[in-house]
Amino acid sequence: MDGTRYASDGESDRLSCSTPRNQVVDKPVVDVSKQHVHPNDAHVKLRTQIAIGLSYKGIWGKNADGLYVHENAKLKPIHIDTNSTLKDLKDAVYLALNLSRYTYQITLRFFARIWSQYESCDCVTDQHVKLFISEQNLKSIKHRSPLFVDAAPSVSVLYDEIKDSNWQLQGMLCGISLSRLASTDSSRLESRSESNTDEDDASVPCNEHSKTLDRPRKKQNLSNGKVRSIYRCRICEGDGHNKRTCPYA
């Protein structure tokens, strides 16, 4: 044994909150004696610590102007912990979901573990996790994102249970891998002219992927003499003119 004491059955029930008994996993018990506890606190509040690490072919970080930049190994990766504010958390999630304009693989990891902190502390908690998952519409990502958590079989389960406030991230490590995360920059979309495009057969984005279409990979001549552009969705690899080619629609 490594000397780490794990929670007994009774302690597991206490730590797991609303997690069903059959989903409880062994969690290291926090040694609160080494934590600073306010004398007015009747007991230590168990909260969730969240850390977000972003990495792919380099490191994201902030430059001197406070802007997120890439390809500078001297910059520290964004790290969210219990000293971070809700704005820090939102900024990191926004970066992960919206600022990748290349087809590199991004790994967004949530490191969650039991942490004691003050009730009034302006820090990241499991409530914030529920908030940004809802605000950033992670539900649309769940179908294409594997989840590496023993206690939850899929991102769908994770999202639904957090949304319904039936599950708390405690003592678990999970990761969401977003491959070929598409750009939200509308300037990358090829503008179409109504004069030379058949509106009935015009290029239609995949469902909920309207901002992820790459530049036209080819032109198609229609029987009526008009020309339409065929786009490829960089998320599902399907042709944007046909919603049925998108397996995530």
C-alpha positions as a Python dict, from the first residue, in 0.01 Angstrom:
ca = {
    (1, 'M'): (0, 0, 0),
    (2, 'D'): (113, 357, -60),
    (3, 'G'): (-5, 475, 280),
    (4, 'T'): (-304, 664, 139),
    (5, 'R'): (-617, 608, 344),
    (6, 'Y'): (-933, 557, 146),
    (7, 'A'): (-1285, 630, 255),
    (8, 'S'): (-1482, 357, 427),
    (9, 'D'): (-1834, 271, 317),
    (10, 'G'): (-1985, 528, 549),
    (11, 'E'): (-1740, 796, 447),
    (12, 'S'): (-1795, 723, 78),
    (13, 'D'): (-2166, 787, 120),
    (14, 'R'): (-2091, 1114, 291),
    (15, 'L'): (-1841, 1232, 32),
    (16, 'S'): (-2033, 1125, -273),
    (17, 'C'): (-2329, 1352, -195),
    (18, 'S'): (-2602, 1268, -445),
    (19, 'T'): (-2397, 1011, -634),
    (20, 'P'): (-2577, 674, -631),
    (21, 'R'): (-2409, 406, -421),
    (22, 'N'): (-2337, 188, -722),
    (23, 'Q'): (-2140, 473, -885),
    (24, 'V'): (-1924, 558, -583),
    (25, 'V'): (-1553, 507, -638),
    (26, 'D'): (-1283, 499, -371),
    (27, 'K'): (-1160, 851, -302),
    (28, 'P'): (-862, 963, -96),
    (29, 'V'): (-980, 1133, 223),
    (30, 'V'): (-869, 1495, 255),
    (31, 'D'): (-659, 1555, 566),
    (32, 'V'): (-836, 1866, 688),
    (33, 'S'): (-596, 1901, 980),
    (34, 'K'): (-342, 2047, 738),
    (35, 'Q'): (-593, 2289, 592),
    (36, 'H'): (-657, 2636, 726),
    (37, 'V'): (-1002, 2622, 883),
    (38, 'H'): (-1183, 2934, 993),
    (39, 'P'): (-1268, 2905, 1365),
    (40, 'N'): (-1628, 3002, 1295),
    (41, 'D'): (-1677, 2715, 1052),
    (42, 'A'): (-1875, 2434, 1211),
    (43, 'H'): (-1725, 2195, 959),
    (44, 'V'): (-1518, 2205, 646),
    (45, 'K'): (-1718, 2247, 330),
    (46, 'L'): (-1629, 1995, 64),
    (47, 'R'): (-1608, 2157, -271),
    (48, 'T'): (-1470, 2069, -609),
    (49, 'Q'): (-1136, 2187, -738),
    (50, 'I'): (-1126, 2236, -1111),
    (51, 'A'): (-811, 2270, -1317),
    (52, 'I'): (-817, 2309, -1691),
    (53, 'G'): (-512, 2225, -1897),
    (54, 'L'): (-490, 2308, -2264),
    (55, 'S'): (-225, 2160, -2486),
    (56, 'Y'): (-166, 2074, -2850),
    (57, 'K'): (151, 2119, -3055),
    (58, 'G'): (259, 2395, -2823),
    (59, 'I'): (119, 2584, -2529),
    (60, 'W'): (-154, 2841, -2499),
    (61, 'G'): (-97, 3130, -2260),
    (62, 'K'): (-132, 3502, -2212),
    (63, 'N'): (116, 3753, -2345),
    (64, 'A'): (208, 4089, -2193),
    (65, 'D'): (-106, 4245, -2339),
    (66, 'G'): (-330, 3984, -2181),
    (67, 'L'): (-408, 3817, -2512),
    (68, 'Y'): (-416, 3442, -2561),
    (69, 'V'): (-134, 3332, -2788),
    (70, 'H'): (9, 3005, -2911),
    (71, 'E'): (346, 2856, -3005),
    (72, 'N'): (544, 3012, -2723),
    (73, 'A'): (679, 2745, -2491),
    (74, 'K'): (778, 3003, -2230),
    (75, 'L'): (414, 3082, -2159),
    (76, 'K'): (247, 2881, -1887),
    (77, 'P'): (-65, 2684, -1981),
    (78, 'I'): (-390, 2815, -1843),
    (79, 'H'): (-456, 2661, -1505),
    (80, 'I'): (-779, 2697, -1310),
    (81, 'D'): (-785, 2606, -941),
    (82, 'T'): (-966, 2705, -623),
    (83, 'N'): (-801, 3046, -628),
    (84, 'S'): (-946, 3120, -970),
    (85, 'T'): (-1253, 3329, -1021),
    (86, 'L'): (-1552, 3238, -1232),
    (87, 'K'): (-1427, 3481, -1498),
    (88, 'D'): (-1098, 3290, -1520),
    (89, 'L'): (-1291, 2970, -1571),
    (90, 'K'): (-1509, 3118, -1844),
    (91, 'D'): (-1204, 3264, -2019),
    (92, 'A'): (-1033, 2925, -2027),
    (93, 'V'): (-1341, 2750, -2160),
    (94, 'Y'): (-1393, 3022, -2420),
    (95, 'L'): (-1036, 2978, -2534),
    (96, 'A'): (-1072, 2603, -2563),
    (97, 'L'): (-1401, 2612, -2751),
    (98, 'N'): (-1375, 2921, -2968),
    (99, 'L'): (-1021, 3040, -3025),
    (100, 'S'): (-876, 2740, -3204),
    (101, 'R'): (-865, 2833, -3570),
    (102, 'Y'): (-660, 2539, -3686),
    (103, 'T'): (-723, 2168, -3720),
    (104, 'Y'): (-497, 2065, -3436),
    (105, 'Q'): (-617, 1837, -3163),
    (106, 'I'): (-713, 2010, -2842),
    (107, 'T'): (-745, 1831, -2515),
    (108, 'L'): (-960, 1997, -2255),
    (109, 'R'): (-919, 1829, -1920),
    (110, 'F'): (-1114, 1878, -1606),
    (111, 'F'): (-916, 1777, -1299),
    (112, 'A'): (-1166, 1750, -1019),
    (113, 'R'): (-1092, 1653, -663),
    (114, 'I'): (-1226, 1714, -314),
    (115, 'W'): (-1113, 2046, -172),
    (116, 'S'): (-1203, 2239, 141),
    (117, 'Q'): (-1269, 2610, 119),
    (118, 'Y'): (-1476, 2882, 276),
    (119, 'E'): (-1844, 2910, 207),
    (120, 'S'): (-1805, 3270, 95),
    (121, 'C'): (-1492, 3215, -115),
    (122, 'D'): (-1519, 3350, -468),
    (123, 'C'): (-1367, 3039, -622),
    (124, 'V'): (-1452, 2777, -877),
    (125, 'T'): (-1700, 2520, -748),
    (126, 'D'): (-1912, 2244, -891),
    (127, 'Q'): (-2188, 2502, -934),
    (128, 'H'): (-1963, 2689, -1175),
    (129, 'V'): (-1903, 2368, -1367),
    (130, 'K'): (-2277, 2331, -1418),
    (131, 'L'): (-2296, 2695, -1523),
    (132, 'F'): (-2030, 2693, -1792),
    (133, 'I'): (-2134, 2355, -1927),
    (134, 'S'): (-2477, 2505, -1982),
    (135, 'E'): (-2356, 2841, -2113),
    (136, 'Q'): (-2094, 2701, -2349),
    (137, 'N'): (-2341, 2447, -2487),
    (138, 'L'): (-2115, 2150, -2427),
    (139, 'K'): (-2416, 1931, -2500),
    (140, 'S'): (-2351, 1981, -2871),
    (141, 'I'): (-1999, 1844, -2823),
    (142, 'K'): (-2090, 1536, -2623),
    (143, 'H'): (-2156, 1310, -2922),
    (144, 'R'): (-1804, 1338, -3061),
    (145, 'S'): (-1610, 1359, -2734),
    (146, 'P'): (-1486, 1051, -2550),
    (147, 'L'): (-1498, 1066, -2172),
    (148, 'F'): (-1229, 907, -1961),
    (149, 'V'): (-1409, 855, -1633),
    (150, 'D'): (-1473, 520, -1468),
    (151, 'A'): (-1792, 634, -1300),
    (152, 'A'): (-1956, 778, -1610),
    (153, 'P'): (-1973, 590, -1942),
    (154, 'S'): (-2011, 889, -2171),
    (155, 'V'): (-2010, 1265, -2202),
    (156, 'S'): (-2385, 1243, -2249),
    (157, 'V'): (-2425, 1093, -1902),
    (158, 'L'): (-2191, 1352, -1755),
    (159, 'Y'): (-2376, 1643, -1911),
    (160, 'D'): (-2725, 1518, -1831),
    (161, 'E'): (-2643, 1439, -1470),
    (162, 'I'): (-2464, 1766, -1406),
    (163, 'K'): (-2744, 1956, -1578),
    (164, 'D'): (-2998, 1784, -1354),
    (165, 'S'): (-2784, 1852, -1045),
    (166, 'N'): (-2775, 1481, -965),
    (167, 'W'): (-2402, 1432, -987),
    (168, 'Q'): (-2097, 1613, -853),
    (169, 'L'): (-1743, 1598, -983),
    (170, 'Q'): (-1548, 1476, -684),
    (171, 'G'): (-1224, 1285, -671),
    (172, 'M'): (-1240, 1207, -1042),
    (173, 'L'): (-1033, 1278, -1349),
    (174, 'C'): (-1201, 1321, -1681),
    (175, 'G'): (-1093, 1449, -2020),
    (176, 'I'): (-1265, 1568, -2332),
    (177, 'S'): (-1068, 1533, -2652),
    (178, 'L'): (-1176, 1766, -2928),
    (179, 'S'): (-1015, 1673, -3256),
    (180, 'R'): (-1014, 1913, -3547),
    (181, 'L'): (-1199, 2178, -3347),
    (182, 'A'): (-1339, 2410, -3607),
    (183, 'S'): (-1309, 2784, -3630),
    (184, 'T'): (-1591, 3017, -3538),
    (185, 'D'): (-1443, 3296, -3744),
    (186, 'S'): (-1713, 3385, -3993),
    (187, 'S'): (-1454, 3539, -4222),
    (188, 'R'): (-1339, 3186, -4307),
    (189, 'L'): (-1675, 3104, -4457),
    (190, 'E'): (-1699, 3143, -4829),
    (191, 'S'): (-1956, 3403, -4919),
    (192, 'R'): (-2209, 3300, -5177),
    (193, 'S'): (-2368, 3519, -5437),
    (194, 'E'): (-2741, 3493, -5487),
    (195, 'S'): (-2692, 3564, -5854),
    (196, 'N'): (-2509, 3241, -5926),
    (197, 'T'): (-2646, 3012, -5655),
    (198, 'D'): (-2963, 2812, -5664),
    (199, 'E'): (-3127, 2894, -5330),
    (200, 'D'): (-3318, 2568, -5323),
    (201, 'D'): (-2998, 2364, -5356),
    (202, 'A'): (-2766, 2612, -5190),
    (203, 'S'): (-2496, 2490, -4956),
    (204, 'V'): (-2667, 2410, -4623),
    (205, 'P'): (-2452, 2366, -4312),
    (206, 'C'): (-2470, 2052, -4107),
    (207, 'N'): (-2711, 2077, -3818),
    (208, 'E'): (-2565, 2307, -3548),
    (209, 'H'): (-2237, 2324, -3743),
    (210, 'S'): (-2319, 2638, -3941),
    (211, 'K'): (-1992, 2810, -3847),
    (212, 'T'): (-1763, 2516, -3902),
    (213, 'L'): (-1771, 2486, -4280),
    (214, 'D'): (-1437, 2508, -4452),
    (215, 'R'): (-1385, 2684, -4780),
    (216, 'P'): (-1553, 2518, -5078),
    (217, 'R'): (-1361, 2209, -5179),
    (218, 'K'): (-1524, 2204, -5520),
    (219, 'K'): (-1792, 2361, -5738),
    (220, 'Q'): (-2086, 2173, -5876),
    (221, 'N'): (-2262, 2267, -6197),
    (222, 'L'): (-2639, 2231, -6169),
    (223, 'S'): (-2866, 2127, -6452),
    (224, 'N'): (-3017, 2474, -6467),
    (225, 'G'): (-2680, 2624, -6548),
    (226, 'K'): (-2616, 2764, -6202),
    (227, 'V'): (-2321, 2676, -5984),
    (228, 'R'): (-2319, 2583, -5618),
    (229, 'S'): (-2029, 2544, -5380),
    (230, 'I'): (-1989, 2223, -5187),
    (231, 'Y'): (-1844, 2269, -4840),
    (232, 'R'): (-1692, 2017, -4605),
    (233, 'C'): (-1781, 2033, -4237),
    (234, 'R'): (-1457, 2023, -4040),
    (235, 'I'): (-1629, 1866, -3740),
    (236, 'C'): (-1806, 1573, -3897),
    (237, 'E'): (-1614, 1559, -4227),
    (238, 'G'): (-1947, 1560, -4407),
    (239, 'D'): (-2048, 1771, -4704),
    (240, 'G'): (-2222, 2084, -4583),
    (241, 'H'): (-2487, 2079, -4855),
    (242, 'N'): (-2644, 1764, -4714),
    (243, 'K'): (-2742, 1751, -4347),
    (244, 'R'): (-2778, 1375, -4363),
    (245, 'T'): (-2403, 1334, -4417),
    (246, 'C'): (-2344, 1466, -4066),
    (247, 'P'): (-2356, 1178, -3817),
    (248, 'Y'): (-2395, 1427, -3532),
    (249, 'A'): (-2701, 1605, -3670),
}
